Amino acid sequence: KILGILTILVLTLKGSFEKKFQRPGGAAHWLALFIAYGAVSIIWSIDQSATLSKIPTAVGLFILYLVVASYKFQAQEYEVLKSFIFAGGIVAAIATLYNFASSDSVERATIAISGRHAKENMLTISLLFPIAICIEKLIIIRKIKMKILFSAFLLMLSISCLTTGSRSGAAGLSIVFLVYILMMFK
């Protein structure tokens, strides 16, 4: 929640001062209608209190979407964002592999910090974007030492995904590799 609020605040202030706001696309209207439909569906809900508790989250995510969709990003800002996503993926992969290697029993790998465990499927799916970024870097970079480094990162991220035991994550990983292989022959 705090990260979302800070993102909304920073992008709103930055966009206002730098005049980087544009009108959001048509998807914003459809999302607003979807959230309104969800709010109206409370009327025929069996447990209205449980449904009502989800409305602030949906509205908060909608506001975040509106701010991000209205902000005009530059290519350099996307590159910085991709770098942060990639770095986060590397840290998550290291933590996952460390937890898997240090476990006494044979179980699915995950990130566990202070007794809180990440869901294996969500962890693996979250690592797919850093894997795609890594493959993109492997294709673009020409220096052999950097290719070796990113190959090691790709191997680490892929093994981290596979040690979670997530079938949907493994399918997603296969699809990411397949898309890049097909793009190379295009």
Accessible surface in RSA format (square Angstrom, percent):
REM  Atomic radii and reference values for relative SASA: ProtOr
REM  Chains: A
REM  Algorithm: Lee & Richards
REM  Probe-radius: 1.40
REM  Slices: 20
REM RES _ NUM      All-atoms   Total-Side   Main-Chain    Non-polar    All polar
REM                ABS   REL    ABS   REL    ABS   REL    ABS   REL    ABS   REL
RES LYS A   1   209.62 102.3 158.39  97.2  51.23 122.0 113.23 101.9  96.39 102.7
RES ILE A   2   133.52  76.0 131.40  97.9   2.12   5.1 131.94  95.0   1.57   4.3
RES LEU A   3   139.69  77.8 136.30  97.5   3.39   8.5 137.40  96.5   2.28   6.1
RES GLY A   4    21.87  27.0   0.00   N/A  21.87  27.0  18.69  51.3   3.17   7.1
RES ILE A   5   111.83  63.6 110.20  82.1   1.63   3.9 110.70  79.7   1.13   3.1
RES LEU A   6    89.98  50.1  89.76  64.2   0.22   0.5  89.98  63.2   0.00   0.0
RES THR A   7    45.17  32.1  39.47  40.0   5.70  13.6  30.29  40.7  14.88  22.5
RES ILE A   8    38.05  21.7  38.05  28.3   0.00   0.0  38.05  27.4   0.00   0.0
RES LEU A   9    92.99  51.8  90.88  65.0   2.11   5.3  92.92  65.3   0.07   0.2
RES VAL A  10    85.45  56.2  82.84  75.0   2.60   6.3  84.85  73.7   0.59   1.6
RES LEU A  11    21.22  11.8  21.22  15.2   0.00   0.0  21.22  14.9   0.00   0.0
RES THR A  12    51.18  36.4  51.18  51.9   0.00   0.0  48.87  65.6   2.30   3.5
RES LEU A  13    88.19  49.1  88.15  63.1   0.04   0.1  88.19  61.9   0.00   0.0
RES LYS A  14    74.36  36.3  67.86  41.6   6.50  15.5  65.13  58.6   9.23   9.8
RES GLY A  15     0.37   0.5   0.00   N/A   0.37   0.5   0.00   0.0   0.37   0.8
RES SER A  16    59.41  50.2  42.13  56.2  17.27  39.8  32.94  70.1  26.47  37.1
RES PHE A  17   164.17  82.1 137.34  85.1  26.83  69.8 140.19  85.0  23.98  68.6
RES GLU A  18    85.06  48.8  61.42  46.5  23.64  56.3  36.25  70.1  48.81  39.9
RES LYS A  19   173.73  84.8 147.04  90.2  26.69  63.5 111.73 100.6  61.99  66.0
RES LYS A  20    26.92  13.1  26.65  16.4   0.27   0.6  21.75  19.6   5.17   5.5
RES PHE A  21    78.62  39.3  53.76  33.3  24.86  64.7  53.83  32.6  24.78  70.9
RES GLN A  22    86.43  48.3  71.80  52.5  14.62  34.8  29.76  63.3  56.67  43.0
RES ARG A  23   201.57  84.6 173.44  88.4  28.12  67.0  70.25  96.0 131.32  79.6
RES PRO A  24    36.48  26.6  27.80  25.3   8.68  31.5  28.33  23.4   8.14  50.6
RES GLY A  25    46.95  57.9   0.00   N/A  46.95  57.9  37.94 104.1   9.00  20.2
RES GLY A  26    44.97  55.5   0.00   N/A  44.97  55.5  29.78  81.7  15.20  34.0
RES ALA A  27    61.47  56.5  50.67  78.2  10.80  24.6  53.72  75.6   7.75  20.5
RES ALA A  28     5.68   5.2   4.80   7.4   0.88   2.0   5.09   7.2   0.59   1.6
RES HIS A  29   109.89  60.1 106.75  74.2   3.14   8.0  72.53  74.8  37.36  43.5
RES TRP A  30   183.05  73.5 179.21  86.7   3.85   9.0 152.07  81.1  30.98  50.3
RES LEU A  31    58.86  32.8  55.08  39.4   3.78   9.5  58.19  40.9   0.66   1.8
RES ALA A  32    39.76  36.6  33.04  51.0   6.71  15.3  35.46  49.9   4.30  11.4
RES LEU A  33   109.70  61.1 105.70  75.6   4.01  10.1 106.20  74.6   3.51   9.4
RES PHE A  34   140.00  70.0 134.43  83.3   5.57  14.5 138.98  84.3   1.02   2.9
RES ILE A  35    30.73  17.5  26.11  19.5   4.62  11.1  30.06  21.6   0.67   1.8
RES ALA A  36    49.33  45.4  42.94  66.3   6.39  14.5  48.98  69.0   0.35   0.9
RES TYR A  37   131.06  61.2 125.71  71.5   5.35  13.9  92.01  69.1  39.05  48.1
RES GLY A  38    28.80  35.5   0.00   N/A  28.80  35.5  26.49  72.7   2.31   5.2
RES ALA A  39    39.38  36.2  31.69  48.9   7.69  17.5  31.97  45.0   7.41  19.6
RES VAL A  40    78.46  51.6  75.07  68.0   3.38   8.2  78.46  68.2   0.00   0.0
RES SER A  41    25.32  21.4  23.24  31.0   2.08   4.8  10.28  21.9  15.05  21.1
RES ILE A  42    20.45  11.6  20.45  15.2   0.00   0.0  20.45  14.7   0.00   0.0
RES ILE A  43   129.39  73.6 112.46  83.8  16.94  40.8 115.51  83.2  13.89  37.7
RES TRP A  44   156.84  62.9 131.01  63.4  25.82  60.6 116.19  62.0  40.64  65.9
RES SER A  45    30.33  25.6  12.38  16.5  17.95  41.4  12.67  27.0  17.66  24.7
RES ILE A  46   183.41 104.4 148.72 110.8  34.69  83.6 155.11 111.7  28.31  76.8
RES ASP A  47    78.47  55.0  72.96  72.6   5.51  13.0  31.77  74.8  46.70  46.6
RES GLN A  48    84.32  47.2  80.35  58.7   3.97   9.4  16.67  35.5  67.65  51.3
RES SER A  49    80.14  67.7  67.83  90.5  12.31  28.4  51.17 109.0  28.97  40.6
RES ALA A  50    50.28  46.2  40.82  63.0   9.47  21.5  49.33  69.5   0.96   2.5
RES THR A  51    39.63  28.2  35.53  36.0   4.10   9.8  27.15  36.5  12.48  18.9
RES LEU A  52    98.26  54.7  92.17  65.9   6.10  15.3  92.30  64.8   5.96  16.0
RES SER A  53    70.63  59.7  46.87  62.6  23.76  54.7  48.92 104.2  21.71  30.4
RES LYS A  54   141.68  69.1 140.38  86.1   1.29   3.1  84.79  76.3  56.88  60.6
RES ILE A  55    43.45  24.7  43.37  32.3   0.09   0.2  43.45  31.3   0.00   0.0
RES PRO A  56    91.16  66.4  76.46  69.7  14.70  53.4  83.24  68.7   7.92  49.2
RES THR A  57    74.51  53.0  65.19  66.1   9.32  22.2  54.57  73.3  19.94  30.1
RES ALA A  58    33.39  30.7  27.36  42.2   6.03  13.7  32.65  46.0   0.74   2.0
RES VAL A  59    62.85  41.4  62.63  56.7   0.22   0.5  62.85  54.6   0.00   0.0
RES GLY A  60    30.73  37.9   0.00   N/A  30.73  37.9  28.62  78.5   2.10   4.7
RES LEU A  61   109.63  61.1 104.61  74.8   5.02  12.6 105.04  73.8   4.59  12.3
RES PHE A  62    35.54  17.8  34.46  21.3   1.09   2.8  35.11  21.3   0.43   1.2
RES ILE A  63    76.40  43.5  76.40  56.9   0.00   0.0  76.40  55.0   0.00   0.0
RES LEU A  64    43.22  24.1  43.22  30.9   0.00   0.0  43.22  30.4   0.00   0.0
RES TYR A  65    75.13  35.1  70.15  39.9   4.98  13.0  62.11  46.7  13.02  16.0
RES LEU A  66    52.86  29.4  52.47  37.5   0.40   1.0  52.68  37.0   0.18   0.5
RES VAL A  67    20.23  13.3  18.10  16.4   2.12   5.1  20.23  17.6   0.00   0.0
RES VAL A  68    56.53  37.2  53.16  48.1   3.37   8.1  53.16  46.2   3.37   9.1
RES ALA A  69    29.30  26.9   9.25  14.3  20.05  45.6  20.35  28.7   8.95  23.7
RES SER A  70    15.70  13.3  15.70  21.0   0.00   0.0   8.03  17.1   7.67  10.7
RES TYR A  71     6.40   3.0   1.72   1.0   4.67  12.2   1.08   0.8   5.32   6.6
RES LYS A  72   106.98  52.2 105.23  64.6   1.75   4.2  53.71  48.3  53.28  56.7
RES PHE A  73    59.77  29.9  37.18  23.0  22.59  58.8  37.18  22.5  22.59  64.6
RES GLN A  74    97.47  54.5  92.31  67.5   5.16  12.3  31.55  67.2  65.92  50.0
RES ALA A  75    80.45  74.0  67.92 104.8  12.52  28.5  71.37 100.5   9.07  24.0
RES GLN A  76   134.20  75.0 127.26  93.0   6.94  16.5  41.32  88.0  92.88  70.4
RES GLU A  77    41.26  23.7  35.42  26.8   5.84  13.9  29.43  56.9  11.82   9.7
RES TYR A  78   112.68  52.6 112.29  63.9   0.40   1.0  77.55  58.3  35.14  43.3
RES GLU A  79    78.18  44.9  76.86  58.1   1.32   3.1  43.52  84.2  34.66  28.3
RES VAL A  80    74.70  49.2  72.33  65.5   2.37   5.7  74.58  64.8   0.11   0.3
RES LEU A  81    89.03  49.6  87.40  62.5   1.63   4.1  88.84  62.4   0.19   0.5
RES LYS A  82    37.26  18.2  37.18  22.8   0.09   0.2  23.79  21.4  13.48  14.4
RES SER A  83    65.38  55.2  55.10  73.5  10.28  23.7  36.71  78.2  28.66  40.2
RES PHE A  84   145.04  72.6 136.52  84.6   8.51  22.2 137.03  83.1   8.01  22.9
RES ILE A  85    55.68  31.7  46.48  34.6   9.19  22.2  53.75  38.7   1.93   5.2
RES PHE A  86    23.89  12.0  23.89  14.8   0.00   0.0  23.89  14.5   0.00   0.0
RES ALA A  87    50.99  46.9  46.22  71.3   4.77  10.8  50.62  71.3   0.37   1.0
RES GLY A  88    40.32  49.7   0.00   N/A  40.32  49.7  34.09  93.5   6.23  14.0
RES GLY A  89     4.75   5.9   0.00   N/A   4.75   5.9   3.11   8.5   1.64   3.7
RES ILE A  90    20.31  11.6  20.31  15.1   0.00   0.0  20.31  14.6   0.00   0.0
RES VAL A  91   100.76  66.3  99.46  90.0   1.30   3.1 100.11  87.0   0.65   1.8
RES ALA A  92    19.33  17.8  16.86  26.0   2.47   5.6  19.16  27.0   0.16   0.4
RES ALA A  93     0.00   0.0   0.00   0.0   0.00   0.0   0.00   0.0   0.00   0.0
RES ILE A  94    92.71  52.8  90.13  67.1   2.58   6.2  91.75  66.1   0.96   2.6
RES ALA A  95    29.06  26.7  23.50  36.3   5.56  12.7  28.70  40.4   0.36   1.0
RES THR A  96     0.00   0.0   0.00   0.0   0.00   0.0   0.00   0.0   0.00   0.0
RES LEU A  97    42.67  23.8  40.00  28.6   2.67   6.7  40.39  28.4   2.28   6.1
RES TYR A  98   149.90  70.0 143.87  81.9   6.02  15.7 104.53  78.5  45.37  55.9
RES ASN A  99    38.00  26.2  31.62  30.6   6.38  15.4  12.75  30.7  25.25  24.4
RES PHE A 100    82.81  41.4  72.84  45.1   9.98  26.0  74.98  45.5   7.83  22.4
RES ALA A 101    85.87  79.0  50.58  78.1  35.29  80.3  59.00  83.1  26.87  71.2
RES SER A 102    65.92  55.7  35.42  47.3  30.49  70.2  34.69  73.9  31.22  43.7
RES SER A 103    43.04  36.4  17.01  22.7  26.03  60.0  20.40  43.4  22.64  31.7
RES ASP A 104   155.48 108.9 113.80 113.3  41.67  98.5  41.29  97.2 114.19 113.9
RES SER A 105    65.75  55.6  50.75  67.7  15.00  34.6  49.68 105.8  16.07  22.5
RES VAL A 106   154.32 101.5 123.40 111.7  30.92  74.5 126.22 109.7  28.11  76.2
RES GLU A 107   106.67  61.2  92.88  70.3  13.78  32.8  35.89  69.4  70.78  57.8
RES ARG A 108   107.58  45.2  97.13  49.5  10.46  24.9  50.82  69.5  56.76  34.4
RES ALA A 109     2.77   2.5   0.00   0.0   2.77   6.3   2.77   3.9   0.00   0.0
RES THR A 110    15.58  11.1  14.53  14.7   1.04   2.5  14.53  19.5   1.04   1.6
RES ILE A 111    30.46  17.3  29.36  21.9   1.10   2.6  29.36  21.1   1.10   3.0
RES ALA A 112    35.55  32.7  19.23  29.7  16.32  37.1  19.74  27.8  15.80  41.9
RES ILE A 113   117.78  67.0 112.05  83.5   5.72  13.8 115.69  83.3   2.09   5.7
RES SER A 114   111.73  94.4  62.97  84.0  48.76 112.3  50.40 107.3  61.33  85.9
RES GLY A 115    68.42  84.4   0.00   N/A  68.42  84.4  35.93  98.6  32.49  72.8
RES ARG A 116   196.26  82.4 188.18  95.9   8.08  19.2  68.75  94.0 127.51  77.3
RES HIS A 117   126.07  68.9  95.47  66.4  30.60  78.3  72.16  74.4  53.91  62.7
RES ALA A 118    39.69  36.5  24.98  38.6  14.70  33.4  35.17  49.5   4.51  12.0
RES LYS A 119   154.89  75.6 147.42  90.5   7.47  17.8  93.50  84.2  61.38  65.4
RES GLU A 120    46.34  26.6  45.69  34.6   0.65   1.6   0.31   0.6  46.03  37.6
RES ASN A 121    70.96  48.9  69.56  67.2   1.40   3.4  12.47  30.0  58.48  56.5
RES MET A 122   114.17  59.1 113.89  75.4   0.28   0.7  89.54  76.1  24.63  32.6
RES LEU A 123    12.93   7.2   8.33   6.0   4.60  11.6  12.43   8.7   0.50   1.4
RES THR A 124     0.00   0.0   0.00   0.0   0.00   0.0   0.00   0.0   0.00   0.0
RES ILE A 125    78.53  44.7  71.91  53.6   6.62  16.0  71.91  51.8   6.62  18.0
RES SER A 126    70.93  59.9  50.30  67.1  20.64  47.5  35.64  75.9  35.29  49.4
RES LEU A 127     2.51   1.4   2.51   1.8   0.00   0.0   2.51   1.8   0.00   0.0
RES LEU A 128    26.62  14.8  26.07  18.6   0.56   1.4  26.25  18.4   0.38   1.0
RES PHE A 129   106.28  53.2 102.50  63.5   3.78   9.8 105.18  63.8   1.10   3.1
RES PRO A 130     2.96   2.2   2.96   2.7   0.00   0.0   2.96   2.4   0.00   0.0
RES ILE A 131     0.00   0.0   0.00   0.0   0.00   0.0   0.00   0.0   0.00   0.0
RES ALA A 132    17.61  16.2  17.33  26.7   0.29   0.7  17.57  24.7   0.05   0.1
RES ILE A 133     5.18   2.9   4.30   3.2   0.88   2.1   5.13   3.7   0.05   0.1
RES CYS A 134     0.00   0.0   0.00   0.0   0.00   0.0   0.00   0.0   0.00   0.0
RES ILE A 135    13.05   7.4  13.05   9.7   0.00   0.0  13.05   9.4   0.00   0.0
RES GLU A 136    45.94  26.4  45.34  34.3   0.60   1.4  16.79  32.5  29.14  23.8
RES LYS A 137    56.44  27.5  56.44  34.6   0.00   0.0  21.73  19.6  34.71  37.0
RES LEU A 138    29.53  16.4  27.83  19.9   1.70   4.3  28.09  19.7   1.44   3.9
RES ILE A 139    73.15  41.6  63.63  47.4   9.52  23.0  68.97  49.7   4.18  11.3
RES ILE A 140   102.20  58.2  91.10  67.9  11.10  26.7  95.13  68.5   7.07  19.2
RES ILE A 141    32.58  18.5  27.67  20.6   4.90  11.8  32.58  23.5   0.00   0.0
RES ARG A 142   193.77  81.4 170.70  87.0  23.07  54.9  75.89 103.7 117.88  71.4
RES LYS A 143   150.68  73.5 143.95  88.3   6.73  16.0  93.21  83.9  57.48  61.2
RES ILE A 144   120.77  68.7 115.51  86.1   5.25  12.7 115.51  83.2   5.25  14.3
RES LYS A 145   172.28  84.0 164.97 101.2   7.31  17.4 109.66  98.7  62.61  66.7
RES MET A 146    72.73  37.7  72.73  48.1   0.00   0.0  47.38  40.3  25.35  33.6
RES LYS A 147    57.86  28.2  57.62  35.4   0.24   0.6  40.61  36.5  17.26  18.4
RES ILE A 148   114.20  65.0 111.56  83.1   2.64   6.4 113.31  81.6   0.89   2.4
RES LEU A 149    78.37  43.6  75.16  53.8   3.21   8.1  78.23  54.9   0.14   0.4
RES PHE A 150    20.58  10.3  20.58  12.7   0.00   0.0  20.58  12.5   0.00   0.0
RES SER A 151    52.62  44.5  47.16  62.9   5.45  12.6  31.17  66.4  21.45  30.0
RES ALA A 152    55.17  50.7  44.68  69.0  10.49  23.9  50.74  71.5   4.43  11.7
RES PHE A 153    47.72  23.9  47.67  29.5   0.04   0.1  47.72  28.9   0.00   0.0
RES LEU A 154    25.04  13.9  25.04  17.9   0.00   0.0  25.04  17.6   0.00   0.0
RES LEU A 155   109.99  61.3 107.29  76.8   2.70   6.8 109.99  77.2   0.00   0.0
RES MET A 156    39.60  20.5  35.93  23.8   3.68   8.8  19.83  16.9  19.77  26.2
RES LEU A 157     0.00   0.0   0.00   0.0   0.00   0.0   0.00   0.0   0.00   0.0
RES SER A 158    13.46  11.4  13.46  18.0   0.00   0.0  12.77  27.2   0.69   1.0
RES ILE A 159    74.73  42.5  74.45  55.5   0.28   0.7  74.73  53.8   0.00   0.0
RES SER A 160     0.00   0.0   0.00   0.0   0.00   0.0   0.00   0.0   0.00   0.0
RES CYS A 161     0.88   0.7   0.07   0.1   0.81   1.9   0.12   0.3   0.76   0.8
RES LEU A 162   101.84  56.7  84.05  60.1  17.79  44.7  86.34  60.6  15.51  41.7
RES THR A 163    27.18  19.3  15.98  16.2  11.20  26.7  22.81  30.6   4.37   6.6
RES THR A 164     0.00   0.0   0.00   0.0   0.00   0.0   0.00   0.0   0.00   0.0
RES GLY A 165    39.64  48.9   0.00   N/A  39.64  48.9  27.51  75.5  12.13  27.2
RES SER A 166     3.64   3.1   0.00   0.0   3.64   8.4   0.79   1.7   2.85   4.0
RES ARG A 167   209.93  88.1 197.65 100.8  12.28  29.2  81.86 111.9 128.06  77.6
RES SER A 168    60.49  51.1  44.56  59.5  15.93  36.7  48.73 103.8  11.76  16.5
RES GLY A 169     0.00   0.0   0.00   N/A   0.00   0.0   0.00   0.0   0.00   0.0
RES ALA A 170    33.46  30.8  31.45  48.5   2.01   4.6  32.35  45.6   1.11   2.9
RES ALA A 171    52.69  48.4  43.71  67.5   8.98  20.4  51.65  72.7   1.04   2.8
RES GLY A 172    13.74  16.9   0.00   N/A  13.74  16.9  12.81  35.2   0.93   2.1
RES LEU A 173    11.04   6.1  11.04   7.9   0.00   0.0  11.04   7.8   0.00   0.0
RES SER A 174    69.38  58.6  60.18  80.3   9.20  21.2  36.71  78.2  32.68  45.8
RES ILE A 175   103.94  59.1 103.56  77.2   0.37   0.9 103.94  74.8   0.00   0.0
RES VAL A 176    25.18  16.6  22.18  20.1   3.00   7.2  25.18  21.9   0.00   0.0
RES PHE A 177    64.34  32.2  64.10  39.7   0.24   0.6  64.18  38.9   0.16   0.5
RES LEU A 178    96.70  53.9  95.29  68.2   1.42   3.6  96.29  67.6   0.41   1.1
RES VAL A 179    71.07  46.8  69.98  63.4   1.09   2.6  70.90  61.6   0.17   0.5
RES TYR A 180    39.57  18.5  39.57  22.5   0.00   0.0  18.51  13.9  21.05  26.0
RES ILE A 181    85.69  48.8  85.57  63.7   0.13   0.3  85.69  61.7   0.00   0.0
RES LEU A 182   108.67  60.5 101.47  72.6   7.21  18.1 101.75  71.5   6.92  18.6
RES MET A 183   113.22  58.6  97.97  64.8  15.25  36.3  85.45  72.7  27.77  36.8
RES MET A 184   133.35  69.1  98.63  65.3  34.72  82.7  89.43  76.0  43.93  58.2
RES PHE A 185   170.71  85.4 136.15  84.3  34.56  89.9 141.31  85.7  29.41  84.2
RES LYS A 186   213.89 104.3 148.55  91.1  65.34 155.6 120.66 108.6  93.23  99.3
END  Absolute sums over single chains surface
CHAIN  1 A    13035.2      11291.6       1743.6       9710.9       3324.3
END  Absolute sums over all chains
TOTAL         13035.2      11291.6       1743.6       9710.9       3324.3
